[in-house]
Amino acid sequence: MKQSSGFRHFSVVSSFVWWFVFLLVQTGFTQTNNLFDSDEPLSITLKGNVRDLLNDRTNAVPKNFPLELLIRNADSSVLSIPVQVKTRGHFRRMKENCNYPPLLIQFEDINNNGIYKKTIFRNQRKLKLVMPCKGMEYTVKEWLVYKMYNLVTPLSFKARLVQVTLEDAKAKKPVEPFYGILLEEEEQMAKRNQLVLVEKKIQPQQAQVKPFLTMAVFEYMIGNTDWSVQYLQNTKLVAKDSLARPTVIPYDFDHSGIVNAPYALPAPELQMSSVRERRYRGYCLQGLNQFDEILALFNQLKDKMYALYTTSTVLDARSIKSGVQFLDEFYATINNPKAWQKDFSYPCDKNGTGNVVIKGLRTD
């Protein structure tokens, strides 16, 4: 029987789709679309001279260590990717503060390495790896903060929870796997939002107003005071170009109250009892009606914020309860006009500490 033209067209299209899928399988692109597309913890192994790497905390310029980054495929085969890794950061890099220093992973031969192109890291050039400082439950909590800010705005850093295994032939005993966080590269975050990074000193009032106020309310929500725009302390600036008014992007949330790490303390000059005490650190506004749309957004996101904790499979019951209680306090405040107006007008109090500028847990 003669085939209809419609059926022949369907056959041609089906053949093309089948051949396209076959090519994807052969090139390895049927794995997860992107490193940051999934919330499932990703298992990785760092193999090589890991002990010396982790001990490199005193040099002003950290040394690069050649290591292997191992990941497991769906068929249980293991792929080895050559990387250069070095310690980074300030507070968390210091041995007296943290058990593990934060790391920077840089991929080698990204244009020529066939294995690299078939992995979930194929779009990455370098990645920050947040290591546990004083207990990996605090690392998981910090990852959830990144996920919370992703709900608020795409102008935020994406993060992937990873289960890290360290392999060092010189080690006397193996180290138990632990949770870490892979953070999106700064340039990639900017490019994803069709913006560029901006390196210049500004006052908070010179930033895009609504995004800044939204960010400041978020920092208030999580109980984080360890940030400033003037010194780019735990903040980055992005804009359409170098002349445009920039947007402030926050990161590094380990000193926030919702994480409540044992080493986290507010700067003494802020005169706060603990990081669990909230302090709004925006600038003085005479018209508080600018917060109306922002508070409406946080109320709209309320269920999703809570769900990050209540549906978590990697946090213990105590941590979930603590996070939920901290969110309860925030939502009780923003739905009480007298309460939030009092808190958000605090920078206008000349006798308060609302205008103290933070520079790396030090003040000016």
N, C-alpha and C positions, 0 to 999 in steps of 0.2 A: 504494500500500500504506500502511496506517495505521501511523504511527510509534508505537513503544512509549513509555510514560511515562518509562522510564529514558532513552531516546534524547532525548526532548524536554528532559528535565532537563539532559542533557549539553550540548545545544545552547545552552540558556539560560546555563549556566555558562561555556561557551566564548565566547559573545558578550560576557558580562560581562568575562572575562579579556582578550579582544581590546580591548574599549573601555578598560579600565583601562591596558593597555600603551600604547594610543594617547595617552591623557592624559599618561602619563609622558613619552613622546617629546616631546609638545608643550610640556611644562613644563621639559624639560631634565633630569629626574631619572634618566635612563638612564645618566648618566655614573657614574664610580666612586662607590660609595655614600658614602664619606667620604674626606676628605683623607688620613687616616692608615691607610686600608685596604690600600694598596699599598706595596710596597717598590721599585717602579720609580721612578727619578728623574723628577721633574716639572719641565718646562721653564717658567720664568717670566721676564718682562722687567720691569725697573723703568725707567720713562721719565719724563724731566723734568729738573729742576735737581738732578741726581744729584751733580755735583761739589761743590756747596756743602753738600749734605747730608753727604757723606762727610768734609768738612773741618770739620764742626761737632763739635769734640771738646774744646773748652776751656770752653764755657759750663756753669755749674753746673746750669742747667736747659736741656736740649736743646730746640732749636727744631723745630716740626713743618713738614715740607715737603710740599706737595700734589704727588703723583705719579700716574702711571698704572701699574697692575699689568696686564700683558698676558699672556694665556694662549691657547694654541692648542687649538681643538676637534678632535675626531676627523675632521671634514670639512675640516680645514686653515684654517677661518676663525679670525680672531683676535678675542677679546673684550677690551675695555678696562674695567677696574674702577677707579674713583677711590678713592685711598687717601691717608692721611696717614702719613708716615714720619719717624721721628726716630732719632738714635743713642741708644744705651743702654749700660749696663754700667760697669765700673770699669777693671780691668786692660786688657781688650781694647779699650776705647774710646780709650786713650791712644795717640797717633800713634807715640811712640817704641817701643811694644810691638808693635803690629799694623799690617799694611798696610791692612786694612779694619776699621771698627768694627762691632760688632753693631748690628742695627736692630730697631725695633719698628714693625710695620705695623698700622695701624688702618683698618678699613673704614668708608667713609662711606655714609650713606643706606641702611643695610642693610635697612630696612623698606620702602623705596619703589623701590629700584633693581631693575628687572626682570632686567637682565643679571646682576647679582650673584646673584640667586636661582637662576639656571640654571647656576652654576659650582660647581666642587668646593669653593669657599670659603664656600658658602651658610650653613654652620653656625658660621662663625667671626666673631668680633667684632674680635679683635686677635691677632696672632701675633708671636712672636719669630723673627727671622731671624739665625741664626749665620752669620757671614761668615768666609772664610778669614783667618787671622791671619798665618801664615808658611808658606804652602803648603797647597793645598786637600786634599792627601792626609791631612793631620791632621784636617781637617774630616770627611772620610769615616770616618776611624777613630773620631772622637768619635760620629758617628751610629751606628756599630756598637755602641758602648758602651750607648747608649740602647736599641738593639734587644736587647742582652744582658739588660739589667735588665727589659725587657718580658717576657722568658722567665721571669724569677724571680718576678715579681708584677705583677698589674694595677695595683697602687698605685705607678705609675711614669708618667713623662711619655712620651707618644708623640711620635715624631719622623718627619719625612719628608725624605728627601734631595731637593734641588732643584738644577737647573742654572740658574744665574742669569746673565742678560744685562743689562748696564747701557747705557742709551741716554741720552746727554746731547748736545744740539745744539752745546754749546760745546766739547765734547771735540775735541782735535786729531786723535786716532786712536781707533778703536773698541777697547774692552776685550774680550779673549777671555773667553768664558763660563767660569764656574767653579762648583764645587759649594758649596752652602750647606745649612743645616738649618733647616727650619721646625719650631718646637716648639709643642706643645699648650699652650693657655692654662691658667693655674693653676686658674681657677674651673671650666673645663671638665673638667680632670683630676679635681678633687674631685667634681663633679657626676656624672661617669661612674661613680664608685665610691660614690655615694650618701653623700658626706661633705661637710664644709665646711672651708674654710681657717681655720686658727687662728693668730692673731698674739699670741704671748706668750712670755716667756722661761722656759725650763725647763732642767733638768739632764737628761742622757741617761737616767739611771735613772728619770725620770718619764715616759718614752715607753713605748708598747706594747713589751713586752720582746722577743718573738720577731721581730716585724718589724724592730726596731732591730738586733738581733744579725745578722739576715739581711742588712740593709743594710750593716752594718759589715764583714761577711765579704766582701760584694760589693766594697766599696771596697778591701779588702785584695787581693782577686783582681785588680782592675784596677790596683793600685798607686797609689791616690789618697789623699793625706793632706790635701788642701786642702778641708777641710770641718769644720764643728762644729755642734752643736745649740744650744749656749749663745748663740751670736751669729747663728744661722740663716745661717751661712756655707755657701752652695751647698746649702742644705737648706730644705725647706718642711714645715710641720706641717698635718696634716689629722685630723679627728675627727668623730664622730657629732654632737657639739655642742660648744660652747665649754667645757663643764665636763668632758667626757669625756677620758680619757687619749689623747693624740695619737699618731699614727704619723708617722715621719720619712721624707720623700721626698727623695732626692738628685737633683742636676742639675749641669750644668757639669763636664765630665770632661776638659777639655783639659790639665789639669796631671797627669793620670794617667800611669803608666808604660807602659801598653799603647798609649796614643796617642803618648807620647814626643815631644811637640812641642819644637822647639829652644829655646824660651824657658822651658820648664817646669823649675822648680827647687823642691825642698822648702824649707820654712822653715828658716833656719839653726839655730833653737833645737831642731829635731828631731834634729839631728846625723846626718843621712843623707847618703850620698855622691851619690845621684841619685834621680830619680823611679822608676827601674827597681828600686830597692831597696824591698821591701815592709815596711810597718809597720802592724800592727793597732792601730787607734785607738778601740776600744770602751772600756768601763769594766771595772774589775776584777771578776771573777767567781770565787768559791771553787769552785763546782760546774761544771766544764767539760762535764758531760754534757748541758747545755742546747744544746751545739753539735751533738749527734749527728744530730738530725733535719735541721738546717740543712745539714750537710755531705752528708747523704744526698740532699737536694734538689739540691745542686750536682753531685753525681755522676750523678744521674738526668738532669740537663740537659747533661751533658758533650758528647754528640754534637752537640746543637743549638748549643751555644756554639762548638764548633770549626767547624761548618758555616757559620756566619756569615762566617768567614774563608775557608775552603777553597772555598766556592762563590761567593765574591764576584766580580762582573764589573767592579767599579769600583776595586779595589785592585790595585797592581802586585805582582809576585811577591815582591819584597823585603819589602813591608809585610805580606803574608800570612804569610810565613815568620816574621817578627818577632812577629806576634800569636800564632801557634801556639806558638812557643817560650815566650812569656810565660805562656800558658795551661798548657803542659807543666809549668812550674815550680810553678804553683799546685796542679795536681792531684797532683803528686808529693808536695807538702807535706801536703795534707789527707788523703791516704791513708797517711800515716806518722804514727801516733799521737804519738810523741815529738816530732816536728817541729811539728805543729799545736798541740799542747798548750803547747809552749814559746812559740810565736809569739802565741797567743791569750791567754796569761797575762801577756804583757808589761806591760799597764797596772797590774798588781799590783807591779811592780818600782819601789820608791821611789827607786832611783838612776837610773832610766831616764827617757825623755821621753814615756812613754805617756800622761801626763795633761796635756800641753801643749795649750792650747786655741787653735785657729786662728781668727783674725779678719781675713779678707781678706789672707792671706799675711803677716800680722803675728801676733805672739803676745802673750798676756797671762799 
